[in-house]
């Protein structure tokens, strides 16, 4: 298996630099914003464990953000930001540092060559600098030995697309590609966690009326994960099908989008048969996007690459919803809630390289699950939040999250997190 050079990590800086340089020579001023967010969070399950003595942990963080927005008529739209986040922890476990840094760079760029042709770039880079390695409940800590391992890694995702209208306000073709890498600095962790993902997609949509359009799509994904021992974990899959968009109000404020297709997956391992899935689908509802009540809900079912080592693929069923309500004429106060229910299914016969059995992975899973060869990972995630703009330049917020993981293939746990934060906008 081939992995690209780590020099890909300079890509975000180059893209943002190019975008900022482009705005420098524009004939309108840039809109630059600087803000600082500070907050505190408390978790009731520091180690994300199911049994044993659970420890609380409180963390404090400071996150300045520099953001540049640029618009030139209907030709160029640029939104770029950089945010370093410093976090400090109390009640650290053995092997966990008291402080860490994270860095996030984002870039959204849209450019219209003509009224019928436009391109877009989406870039997202994230780097974590925490040395944090948990050895398990049976680990005996020796204070004379530094057992911390470098858990630093970065993840970079780049996407580009082109939209070609075939007629003014009519049919269109959209094509694009994406590329994602994930890299760990620590050699032992990189052996089973480094990832590459690449893909391409195309769709043709026929605008039947102001409220309804439909068409066809094709979406290809290739994925590979580093492995030592040398398991063949790579998987490629292609989904083709139909897509429809219903604009319930005709003004883009109430949308219902649906797609359904046929998914074919083939594996790097010669011992795994190709798989077919009829009904790979997604339905999403977006309501009241420009009003004081906003709603987003959806359901998704399909086959994707696996999140659990050493499986290659998984079936993924998810339902999700989010609502936010603004209050008052000035919309200074808002309440929000979101929930996601997800089930991921792993079949040892279809999703696991048989060579993994010789290293005891399959035997361990079967022993822990009563001899079963099909495993589930069920998750529930709930978040409620409140936000109040005290002034034009200062706002405060609070949130609560609950996560419940019930897994046959990894750790099961429940966690409650409470948080408070404040944001100062400098300009």
NUBA-205654 format. One record per residue (C-alpha): residue number from 1; x, y, z. Coordinates in nm, 2 decimals, padded with zeros to 4 digits. Example, Ala and Ser with C-alpha at 12.3 -4.5 7.8 and 13.67 -1.06 7.14 Angstrom:
<sites>
num:c1:c2:c3
1:01.23:-00.45:00.78 .
2:01.37:-00.11:00.71 .
</sites>
This chain:
<sites>
num:c1:c2:c3
1:00.00:00.00:00.00 .
2:00.12:00.35:-00.09 .
3:00.10:00.65:00.13 .
4:00.17:01.01:00.02 .
5:00.44:01.23:00.16 .
6:00.37:01.44:00.48 .
7:00.44:01.75:00.27 .
8:00.07:01.75:00.21 .
9:00.04:01.93:00.54 .
10:00.16:02.26:00.38 .
11:-00.13:02.25:00.14 .
12:-00.37:02.45:00.37 .
13:-00.12:02.73:00.41 .
14:-00.06:02.76:00.04 .
15:-00.43:02.77:-00.04 .
16:-00.51:03.03:00.22 .
17:-00.21:03.23:00.11 .
18:-00.33:03.22:-00.25 .
19:-00.67:03.33:-00.14 .
20:-00.55:03.62:00.07 .
21:-00.31:03.73:-00.20 .
22:-00.61:03.74:-00.44 .
23:-00.80:03.96:-00.21 .
24:-00.51:04.19:-00.16 .
25:-00.51:04.30:-00.52 .
26:-00.89:04.33:-00.55 .
27:-01.05:04.67:-00.59 .
28:-01.26:04.64:-00.28 .
29:-01.14:04.62:00.09 .
30:-01.11:04.29:00.27 .
31:-01.34:04.21:00.56 .
32:-01.11:04.09:00.84 .
33:-01.24:03.97:01.17 .
34:-01.07:03.87:01.49 .
35:-01.24:03.71:01.79 .
36:-01.14:03.52:02.10 .
37:-01.34:03.25:02.27 .
38:-01.26:03.12:02.62 .
39:-01.45:02.85:02.80 .
40:-01.46:02.56:03.04 .
41:-01.58:02.20:03.00 .
42:-01.64:01.92:03.25 .
43:-01.66:01.55:03.17 .
44:-01.79:01.28:03.41 .
45:-01.59:01.00:03.23 .
46:-01.24:01.12:03.16 .
47:-01.12:00.78:03.04 .
48:-01.43:00.68:02.84 .
49:-01.47:00.35:03.02 .
50:-01.77:00.14:03.09 .
51:-01.68:-00.02:03.42 .
52:-01.46:00.07:03.71 .
53:-01.40:00.40:03.88 .
54:-01.49:00.68:03.65 .
55:-01.30:01.01:03.69 .
56:-01.42:01.36:03.63 .
57:-01.20:01.60:03.44 .
58:-01.23:01.98:03.38 .
59:-01.06:02.16:03.09 .
60:-01.01:02.53:03.02 .
61:-00.95:02.65:02.67 .
62:-00.87:02.97:02.48 .
63:-00.93:02.99:02.10 .
64:-00.85:03.31:01.90 .
65:-00.98:03.31:01.55 .
66:-00.87:03.52:01.25 .
67:-01.13:03.52:00.97 .
68:-01.12:03.68:00.63 .
69:-01.43:03.72:00.41 .
70:-01.43:03.86:00.06 .
71:-01.70:03.91:-00.20 .
72:-01.68:04.07:-00.54 .
73:-02.02:04.11:-00.70 .
74:-02.14:03.76:-00.79 .
75:-01.79:03.64:-00.91 .
76:-01.58:03.56:-00.60 .
77:-01.68:03.44:-00.25 .
78:-01.39:03.37:-00.01 .
79:-01.42:03.27:00.36 .
80:-01.09:03.17:00.52 .
81:-01.01:03.12:00.89 .
82:-00.73:03.01:01.12 .
83:-00.79:02.92:01.49 .
84:-00.52:02.79:01.74 .
85:-00.68:02.64:02.05 .
86:-00.49:02.61:02.38 .
87:-00.64:02.37:02.64 .
88:-00.54:02.29:03.00 .
89:-00.67:01.99:03.20 .
90:-00.70:01.91:03.56 .
91:-00.70:01.56:03.72 .
92:-00.48:01.41:03.44 .
93:-00.44:01.04:03.41 .
94:-00.10:00.87:03.39 .
95:00.05:00.95:03.05 .
96:-00.17:01.26:02.98 .
97:-00.02:01.60:02.95 .
98:-00.18:01.89:03.13 .
99:-00.18:02.11:02.82 .
100:-00.23:02.07:02.45 .
101:-00.26:02.28:02.13 .
102:-00.48:02.23:01.83 .
103:-00.48:02.42:01.50 .
104:-00.76:02.45:01.25 .
105:-00.74:02.61:00.90 .
106:-01.05:02.63:00.68 .
107:-01.10:02.77:00.34 .
108:-01.42:02.81:00.13 .
109:-01.36:02.96:-00.21 .
110:-01.62:02.99:-00.49 .
111:-01.55:03.16:-00.82 .
112:-01.78:03.22:-01.12 .
113:-01.61:03.22:-01.46 .
114:-01.94:03.31:-01.62 .
115:-02.31:03.30:-01.54 .
116:-02.31:02.94:-01.64 .
117:-01.98:02.81:-01.51 .
118:-01.84:02.82:-01.15 .
119:-01.58:02.63:-00.94 .
120:-01.54:02.58:-00.57 .
121:-01.26:02.47:-00.33 .
122:-01.31:02.34:00.02 .
123:-01.01:02.29:00.25 .
124:-01.01:02.18:00.61 .
125:-00.69:02.11:00.80 .
126:-00.67:02.00:01.17 .
127:-00.37:01.92:01.39 .
128:-00.37:01.79:01.75 .
129:-00.07:01.82:01.97 .
130:-00.17:01.61:02.27 .
131:00.05:01.34:02.41 .
132:-00.22:01.11:02.55 .
133:-00.19:00.74:02.57 .
134:-00.40:00.52:02.80 .
135:-00.26:00.18:02.89 .
136:-00.56:00.02:03.05 .
137:-00.68:-00.05:03.40 .
138:-00.42:-00.32:03.47 .
139:-00.12:-00.09:03.39 .
140:00.12:-00.03:03.68 .
141:00.26:00.32:03.66 .
142:00.63:00.37:03.73 .
143:00.70:00.74:03.81 .
144:01.06:00.69:03.73 .
145:00.98:00.61:03.37 .
146:00.82:00.85:03.11 .
147:00.57:00.63:02.93 .
148:00.40:00.91:02.74 .
149:00.36:00.85:02.37 .
150:00.33:01.12:02.11 .
151:-00.04:01.11:02.00 .
152:00.01:01.41:01.76 .
153:-00.16:01.37:01.43 .
154:-00.30:01.59:01.15 .
155:-00.59:01.54:00.92 .
156:-00.62:01.73:00.59 .
157:-00.93:01.72:00.36 .
158:-00.93:01.90:00.02 .
159:-01.23:01.91:-00.21 .
160:-01.29:02.08:-00.55 .
161:-01.59:02.09:-00.78 .
162:-01.72:02.25:-01.10 .
163:-02.08:02.33:-01.18 .
164:-02.18:02.38:-01.54 .
165:-02.53:02.51:-01.61 .
166:-02.67:02.39:-01.94 .
167:-02.92:02.68:-01.95 .
168:-02.98:02.99:-01.75 .
169:-03.16:02.88:-01.43 .
170:-03.20:02.53:-01.57 .
171:-03.03:02.19:-01.60 .
172:-02.68:02.15:-01.47 .
173:-02.39:01.91:-01.44 .
174:-02.17:01.90:-01.13 .
175:-01.84:01.71:-01.10 .
176:-01.58:01.71:-00.83 .
177:-01.31:01.52:-00.64 .
178:-01.18:01.49:-00.28 .
179:-00.87:01.39:-00.10 .
180:-00.81:01.32:00.27 .
181:-00.50:01.21:00.46 .
182:-00.45:01.13:00.83 .
183:-00.10:01.10:00.97 .
184:00.03:01.02:01.32 .
185:00.38:01.13:01.43 .
186:00.43:00.83:01.66 .
187:00.55:00.53:01.46 .
188:00.36:00.27:01.67 .
189:00.03:00.46:01.62 .
190:00.09:00.52:01.25 .
191:00.11:00.15:01.19 .
192:-00.26:00.11:01.24 .
193:-00.41:00.46:01.22 .
194:-00.27:00.64:00.91 .
195:-00.53:00.67:00.65 .
196:-00.57:00.78:00.28 .
197:-00.91:00.85:00.12 .
198:-00.98:00.98:-00.24 .
199:-01.29:01.00:-00.44 .
200:-01.48:01.16:-00.73 .
201:-01.84:01.22:-00.81 .
202:-02.07:01.35:-01.08 .
203:-02.43:01.43:-01.11 .
204:-02.67:01.56:-01.37 .
205:-02.99:01.74:-01.25 .
206:-03.29:01.83:-01.46 .
207:-03.48:02.13:-01.33 .
208:-03.83:02.03:-01.40 .
209:-03.99:02.34:-01.23 .
210:-03.92:02.60:-00.97 .
211:-04.00:02.36:-00.70 .
212:-03.88:02.02:-00.83 .
213:-03.56:01.88:-00.99 .
214:-03.43:01.53:-01.04 .
215:-03.14:01.35:-01.19 .
216:-02.87:01.08:-01.17 .
217:-02.54:01.06:-00.98 .
218:-02.23:00.85:-00.94 .
219:-01.99:00.86:-00.64 .
220:-01.66:00.67:-00.62 .
221:-01.45:00.63:-00.30 .
222:-01.11:00.47:-00.25 .
223:-00.98:00.42:00.10 .
224:-00.68:00.25:00.27 .
225:-00.54:00.22:00.62 .
226:-00.19:00.14:00.72 .
227:-00.15:-00.19:00.89 .
228:00.13:-00.38:01.07 .
229:00.10:-00.68:01.06 .
230:00.04:-00.65:00.69 .
231:-00.34:-00.69:00.66 .
232:-00.51:-00.59:00.33 .
233:-00.76:-00.33:00.46 .
234:-00.82:-00.12:00.15 .
235:-01.17:-00.09:00.00 .
236:-01.31:00.08:-00.31 .
237:-01.68:00.14:-00.36 .
238:-01.90:00.30:-00.63 .
239:-02.26:00.42:-00.58 .
240:-02.48:00.51:-00.87 .
241:-02.85:00.61:-00.85 .
242:-03.11:00.87:-00.86 .
243:-03.15:01.20:-00.68 .
244:-03.44:01.45:-00.63 .
245:-03.48:01.79:-00.47 .
246:-03.81:01.93:-00.38 .
247:-03.82:02.31:-00.29 .
248:-04.15:02.31:-00.09 .
249:-04.18:02.69:-00.09 .
250:-04.01:02.77:-00.42 .
251:-03.77:03.01:-00.25 .
252:-03.50:02.78:-00.12 .
253:-03.63:02.81:00.24 .
254:-03.79:02.47:00.27 .
255:-03.60:02.18:00.10 .
256:-03.65:01.81:00.08 .
257:-03.36:01.62:-00.08 .
258:-03.35:01.24:-00.14 .
259:-03.11:01.00:-00.31 .
260:-03.12:00.62:-00.36 .
261:-02.87:00.40:-00.53 .
262:-02.68:00.08:-00.59 .
263:-02.35:00.03:-00.40 .
264:-02.07:-00.20:-00.52 .
265:-01.76:-00.26:-00.31 .
266:-01.44:-00.44:-00.39 .
267:-01.15:-00.51:-00.16 .
268:-00.77:-00.50:-00.15 .
269:-00.78:-00.85:00.01 .
270:-00.81:-01.12:-00.25 .
271:-00.99:-01.34:00.01 .
272:-01.29:-01.10:00.04 .
273:-01.56:-01.12:-00.22 .
274:-01.71:-00.81:-00.38 .
275:-02.03:-00.68:-00.21 .
276:-02.35:-00.53:-00.35 .
277:-02.59:-00.32:-00.16 .
278:-02.92:-00.21:-00.32 .
279:-03.08:00.08:-00.14 .
280:-02.78:00.29:-00.04 .
281:-02.99:00.60:00.04 .
282:-03.01:00.94:00.21 .
283:-03.31:01.17:00.28 .
284:-03.27:01.52:00.43 .
285:-03.52:01.78:00.53 .
286:-03.42:02.15:00.57 .
287:-03.70:02.38:00.69 .
288:-03.73:02.75:00.78 .
289:-03.37:02.83:00.69 .
290:-03.43:03.21:00.69 .
291:-03.67:03.23:00.98 .
292:-03.64:03.23:01.36 .
293:-03.71:02.86:01.38 .
294:-03.46:02.64:01.19 .
295:-03.49:02.26:01.14 .
296:-03.26:02.01:00.98 .
297:-03.33:01.63:00.99 .
298:-03.22:01.33:00.79 .
299:-03.16:00.96:00.76 .
300:-02.88:00.77:00.59 .
301:-02.81:00.41:00.51 .
302:-02.52:00.27:00.31 .
303:-02.18:00.10:00.30 .
304:-01.86:00.29:00.38 .
305:-01.50:00.22:00.49 .
306:-01.46:00.10:00.85 .
307:-01.40:00.31:01.15 .
308:-01.28:00.01:01.35 .
309:-00.94:-00.16:01.30 .
310:-00.88:-00.41:01.14 .
311:-01.21:-00.41:00.95 .
312:-01.23:-00.28:00.59 .
313:-01.59:-00.18:00.56 .
314:-01.91:-00.13:00.76 .
315:-02.28:-00.09:00.71 .
316:-02.39:00.25:00.84 .
317:-02.75:00.34:00.95 .
318:-02.80:00.69:01.10 .
319:-03.08:00.92:01.18 .
320:-03.02:01.28:01.29 .
321:-03.21:01.60:01.36 .
322:-03.12:01.95:01.47 .
323:-03.34:02.25:01.56 .
324:-03.26:02.61:01.67 .
325:-03.50:02.88:01.79 .
326:-03.42:03.25:01.79 .
327:-03.60:03.48:02.03 .
328:-03.68:03.86:02.01 .
329:-03.67:04.10:01.72 .
330:-03.30:04.13:01.75 .
331:-03.24:03.75:01.77 .
332:-02.99:03.80:02.05 .
333:-03.10:03.48:02.24 .
334:-03.12:03.13:02.09 .
335:-03.18:02.77:02.20 .
336:-03.07:02.47:02.01 .
337:-03.09:02.09:02.03 .
338:-02.96:01.81:01.82 .
339:-02.96:01.43:01.83 .
340:-02.80:01.15:01.63 .
341:-02.88:00.78:01.65 .
342:-02.63:00.55:01.46 .
343:-02.58:00.18:01.41 .
344:-02.27:00.05:01.24 .
345:-02.25:-00.32:01.16 .
346:-01.94:-00.53:01.10 .
347:-01.95:-00.88:00.95 .
348:-01.63:-01.09:01.00 .
349:-01.70:-01.29:00.69 .
350:-01.76:-00.99:00.46 .
351:-01.57:-00.70:00.61 .
352:-01.25:-00.85:00.77 .
353:-00.93:-00.97:00.60 .
354:-00.91:-01.35:00.68 .
355:-00.54:-01.31:00.76 .
356:-00.64:-01.12:01.07 .
357:-00.77:-01.44:01.22 .
358:-00.41:-01.58:01.24 .
359:-00.32:-01.30:01.47 .
360:-00.61:-01.36:01.71 .
361:-00.83:-01.07:01.63 .
362:-01.13:-01.27:01.52 .
363:-01.09:-01.53:01.80 .
364:-01.09:-01.25:02.06 .
365:-01.40:-01.09:01.91 .
366:-01.59:-01.41:01.90 .
367:-01.49:-01.50:02.25 .
368:-01.61:-01.16:02.38 .
369:-01.94:-01.19:02.19 .
370:-02.06:-01.54:02.25 .
371:-01.92:-01.68:01.93 .
372:-02.09:-01.43:01.70 .
373:-01.93:-01.32:01.38 .
374:-02.14:-01.01:01.32 .
375:-02.10:-00.71:01.55 .
376:-02.27:-00.38:01.61 .
377:-02.16:-00.04:01.74 .
378:-02.46:00.16:01.85 .
379:-02.43:00.52:01.95 .
380:-02.66:00.79:02.08 .
381:-02.55:01.16:02.08 .
382:-02.76:01.44:02.22 .
383:-02.66:01.81:02.25 .
384:-02.86:02.11:02.39 .
385:-02.72:02.46:02.38 .
386:-02.80:02.83:02.45 .
387:-02.65:03.14:02.32 .
388:-02.70:03.51:02.42 .
389:-02.54:03.81:02.25 .
390:-02.48:04.05:02.55 .
391:-02.36:04.32:02.32 .
392:-02.26:04.35:01.95 .
393:-01.91:04.25:02.05 .
394:-01.96:04.00:02.34 .
395:-02.16:03.68:02.36 .
396:-02.19:03.39:02.61 .
397:-02.30:03.04:02.57 .
398:-02.37:02.71:02.75 .
399:-02.41:02.35:02.64 .
400:-02.46:02.00:02.76 .
401:-02.38:01.68:02.56 .
402:-02.46:01.31:02.63 .
403:-02.30:01.03:02.44 .
404:-02.38:00.66:02.48 .
405:-02.17:00.40:02.30 .
406:-02.27:00.03:02.31 .
407:-02.01:-00.16:02.10 .
408:-01.93:-00.52:02.03 .
409:-01.60:-00.43:01.86 .
410:-01.45:-00.16:02.10 .
411:-01.51:00.03:02.42 .
412:-01.86:00.09:02.54 .
413:-01.91:00.40:02.76 .
414:-02.14:00.68:02.86 .
415:-02.03:01.04:02.90 .
416:-02.19:01.37:03.01 .
417:-02.02:01.70:02.93 .
418:-02.12:02.04:03.05 .
419:-01.96:02.36:02.92 .
420:-01.97:02.74:02.94 .
421:-01.80:02.99:02.70 .
422:-01.77:03.35:02.61 .
423:-01.67:03.51:02.28 .
424:-01.52:03.86:02.24 .
425:-01.52:04.01:01.89 .
426:-01.23:04.25:01.86 .
427:-01.32:04.37:01.51 .
</sites>
